[in-house]
Amino acid sequence: MLNWDDLRLFLAASRDRSFVAAGRRMRIDQTTVARRMSALEETVGSRLFHRSPRGIALTEAGTALVANAEKIEAEVMAAGARLEEREGEITGTVRLATPEAFGTFLVAPNAAGLHARHPDLQLELVPESRVVSLSSREADLAVALNRPPRGRLVAWKLTDYRLGLYGAADYLASHPAIADLNSARAHPFVWYIDEMIDIPELRYFDQIVAGSATVFRSSSIAAQHEAVASGLGLGILHAFAADVDPRLNRVLSKSVQVTRSYWLVVHKDQQRLPRVRAVIDFLTDLVARNRRRF
């Protein structure tokens, strides 16, 4: 007989392509993962993984078992959702992946409101500027910068947002005035580390100030924001964060504006879970209340 706990572990290993990562996700050690996967292979009578020093890969039998295990997973989740609805309480954990600025400047400062509304709900926030796979269960819910391909994901636009050119008030007061883009290019800039930009929507520097010298680079937009606010140079920052920071002034607002979009993405199997719905409602309300900032 197949054991659901072993199938859950099997799905984690298949998605992470690593026994180490699967163990970390399931909070057990690598040796236990390997032992239980060997036992599962004996139970089904087929080899499920190709093992190598570089990691693991699914065999043909393993790929077939993933399809069946995901159906079982969906049924277990649906049963849990029905029980949650019957109990009428919002409990459990929801992992939310967002772009760094959205998570750092919007979600985190308003998380107390979600907690007050649902005290037994724990939010795990992953604010990173990288693509997170909901299909691999890296998160339950995601705010993305583009609409994902059609499949088992459901997505809708939360809002458009703007980025602009900013400098610290003290910096701008002590340096030559910026009248146009040509004069702006003479200033030092703060920007991303180019080779660490994984999302195409974040590549807009050369469209605006191509050829400008950078004095500081970071993979973190929050770090860039703080560097600009400290007077290090100019930077292209999120208007919803920079406009409410008294340390910053916007420059060339009419000629420098980048518009991007935030999309809310959820796996079809999870969109009706009460705890996931609670976070969706929280995000929708959060964006609506801050509409003018975007």
C-alpha positions in Angstrom: 0.0 0.0 0.0 1.2 3.5 -0.9 1.7 5.9 2.1 0.6 9.5 1.6 3.4 10.8 3.7 5.9 9.0 1.4 4.1 10.4 -1.7 4.3 13.9 -0.2 8.0 13.5 0.2 8.3 12.0 -3.3 6.6 15.1 -4.7 8.9 17.4 -2.8 11.9 15.6 -4.1 10.6 15.6 -7.7 10.0 19.3 -7.5 13.2 20.3 -5.9 15.3 17.8 -7.9 17.3 17.2 -4.7 16.9 15.0 -1.6 18.7 17.7 0.5 16.2 20.4 -0.6 13.3 18.1 -0.2 14.4 17.2 3.3 14.8 20.9 4.2 11.3 21.5 2.9 9.8 18.6 4.9 12.1 19.2 7.9 13.8 15.9 7.9 17.4 14.9 7.1 18.7 13.9 3.7 19.5 10.3 4.8 15.9 9.8 5.9 14.6 11.2 2.5 16.9 8.8 0.6 15.9 5.8 2.7 12.2 6.5 2.3 12.4 7.0 -1.4 14.3 3.7 -1.7 11.5 2.1 0.2 8.9 3.7 -2.0 10.7 2.4 -5.1 10.5 -1.1 -3.6 6.8 -0.7 -2.9 6.0 0.4 -6.5 8.5 -2.0 -8.0 10.1 0.6 -10.2 13.0 3.0 -10.0 11.7 6.5 -9.6 14.9 8.6 -9.7 18.1 8.7 -11.5 20.7 9.5 -8.9 24.0 11.4 -9.7 26.4 13.7 -7.9 24.6 16.6 -9.6 21.3 15.6 -8.0 18.3 13.5 -9.0 16.1 13.3 -12.1 12.8 11.5 -12.6 12.7 8.2 -14.5 9.8 7.5 -16.8 8.1 5.6 -13.9 8.7 8.6 -11.6 7.1 11.0 -14.1 4.1 8.8 -14.3 3.8 8.6 -10.5 4.0 12.4 -10.2 0.8 12.8 -12.2 -1.0 10.3 -9.9 0.5 11.8 -6.7 -0.6 15.3 -7.7 -4.1 14.1 -8.2 -4.1 12.7 -4.6 -2.5 15.9 -3.4 -5.3 17.9 -5.0 -8.0 15.7 -3.3 -6.3 16.0 0.1 -6.1 19.8 -0.3 -9.8 20.0 -1.4 -10.8 17.9 1.6 -8.9 20.2 3.9 -10.6 23.2 2.3 -14.0 21.7 2.9 -13.2 21.0 6.6 -11.8 24.6 7.0 -15.0 26.0 5.5 -17.1 23.8 7.8 -15.2 24.9 10.9 -15.4 28.6 9.8 -12.0 29.4 11.1 -8.9 30.7 9.1 -5.9 28.8 10.3 -2.6 27.4 9.0 0.3 28.9 7.0 0.3 30.7 3.6 3.6 31.3 1.8 3.5 34.4 -0.3 6.2 35.2 -2.9 6.4 38.8 -4.1 8.8 41.1 -5.9 11.0 42.7 -3.2 9.5 46.2 -3.3 5.9 45.0 -3.1 6.7 42.7 -0.2 9.0 45.1 1.7 7.2 48.4 1.2 3.6 47.2 1.1 3.0 43.8 2.5 5.3 43.8 5.6 4.1 47.2 6.9 0.5 46.1 6.7 0.9 42.5 8.0 -0.4 43.5 11.4 -3.8 44.2 9.8 -4.0 40.6 8.4 -2.9 39.2 11.8 -5.6 41.2 13.6 -8.2 39.9 11.2 -7.0 36.3 11.3 -4.9 35.7 14.4 -4.5 32.0 13.7 -3.2 32.5 10.2 0.6 32.7 9.7 1.9 34.5 6.7 5.3 33.5 5.3 6.6 36.3 3.0 9.3 35.7 0.4 10.1 39.1 -1.1 12.7 38.3 -3.8 13.3 39.6 -7.3 13.3 36.1 -8.9 10.7 33.8 -10.4 9.1 31.5 -7.9 7.4 28.3 -9.1 3.9 27.7 -7.7 3.8 24.4 -9.7 6.8 23.2 -7.6 5.0 24.4 -4.4 7.8 26.9 -3.6 4.9 29.2 -2.5 1.1 29.0 -2.2 0.5 32.4 -3.7 2.6 34.9 -5.7 2.7 38.4 -6.9 4.4 38.4 -10.3 5.6 41.0 -12.8 4.1 39.2 -15.7 1.2 36.9 -16.5 2.3 33.3 -16.4 1.6 30.9 -19.2 -1.7 29.2 -19.1 -1.9 25.9 -17.3 -2.8 25.0 -13.8 -2.2 28.6 -12.6 -4.9 31.3 -12.3 -3.7 34.9 -12.6 -5.3 38.3 -12.7 -3.8 41.8 -12.7 -3.6 43.5 -9.3 -2.5 46.9 -10.6 -0.1 48.9 -12.7 2.7 50.7 -10.9 5.2 53.4 -11.8 9.0 53.9 -11.3 10.7 57.2 -11.6 14.1 58.9 -11.2 14.9 60.0 -7.6 17.7 61.6 -5.6 18.1 62.6 -2.0 17.0 66.1 -1.2 20.4 67.0 0.3 22.2 65.5 -2.8 20.1 67.4 -5.3 20.7 70.7 -3.3 24.5 70.3 -3.4 24.9 69.2 -7.0 24.3 70.8 -10.4 20.6 71.1 -11.4 19.1 68.4 -13.5 17.3 69.9 -16.4 17.1 67.0 -18.8 18.3 63.4 -19.4 21.6 64.6 -20.7 22.4 66.4 -17.5 21.1 63.5 -15.4 23.6 61.2 -17.1 26.4 63.2 -15.7 25.4 62.0 -12.2 26.4 58.7 -10.5 23.7 56.1 -10.5 22.5 53.3 -8.2 21.3 50.2 -10.0 20.9 46.4 -10.0 23.8 43.9 -10.7 23.0 43.2 -14.3 23.9 39.5 -14.4 21.7 38.9 -11.4 18.5 40.3 -13.0 16.4 37.2 -13.7 13.2 39.0 -14.7 13.1 40.9 -18.0 10.7 43.5 -16.6 13.5 44.8 -14.4 15.7 45.7 -17.3 14.9 49.3 -17.9 18.1 51.2 -17.0 19.5 51.4 -20.5 16.1 52.6 -21.9 16.4 55.7 -19.8 20.0 56.6 -18.9 22.1 54.5 -21.1 25.8 55.2 -20.7 25.5 56.6 -17.2 28.1 55.5 -14.6 27.0 53.5 -11.6 28.6 54.1 -8.2 26.7 51.3 -6.4 24.9 48.1 -7.5 22.7 45.7 -5.5 20.4 42.8 -6.2 18.1 44.4 -3.6 15.8 47.3 -4.6 15.4 48.1 -0.9 19.2 48.5 -0.6 19.1 50.7 -3.8 16.4 52.8 -2.2 18.4 53.3 1.0 21.6 54.1 -1.0 19.8 56.8 -3.0 18.2 58.2 0.1 21.6 58.4 1.8 22.8 60.8 -1.0 25.0 58.3 -2.9 23.5 59.2 -6.3 20.4 59.0 -8.5 18.3 55.9 -8.8 15.2 54.5 -10.6 12.8 53.7 -7.7 9.3 52.6 -7.1 7.0 55.6 -6.8 4.8 54.0 -4.2 7.8 53.8 -1.9 9.9 56.8 -2.9 7.0 59.3 -3.0 6.3 58.8 0.7 9.9 58.9 1.8 10.7 62.5 2.9 14.4 62.0 2.2 13.7 61.7 -1.5 12.7 64.1 -4.3 11.6 63.0 -7.8 13.5 64.3 -10.8 12.3 64.7 -14.4 8.9 63.3 -13.5 7.5 64.1 -17.0 10.2 62.5 -19.0 11.3 59.6 -16.8 8.6 57.2 -16.0 8.5 53.4 -16.3 5.2 51.5 -16.0 5.0 47.8 -15.0 2.3 45.6 -13.6 1.7 43.3 -10.6 -0.2 40.1 -11.2 -1.6 37.9 -8.5 -1.0 34.2 -9.3 -2.4 31.1 -7.5 -2.4 27.4 -8.3 -5.9 26.1 -9.3 -5.7 23.4 -6.6 -5.3 26.1 -3.9 -7.4 29.1 -5.0 -10.4 28.0 -2.9 -8.5 27.2 0.3 -9.9 29.5 3.0 -6.5 30.5 4.3 -5.3 31.3 0.7 -8.5 33.2 0.0 -7.9 35.2 3.2 -4.5 36.4 1.9 -5.9 37.1 -1.6 -8.6 39.3 0.0 -5.9 41.0 2.1 -3.8 41.8 -1.0 -6.7 42.9 -3.0 -7.8 45.3 -0.3 -4.2 46.5 0.3 -3.9 47.5 -3.4 -7.3 49.1 -3.4 -6.5 51.2 -0.3 -3.2 52.3 -1.8 -4.4 52.9 -5.4 -3.2 56.5 -5.5 0.3 55.5 -4.5 0.7 53.3 -7.6 
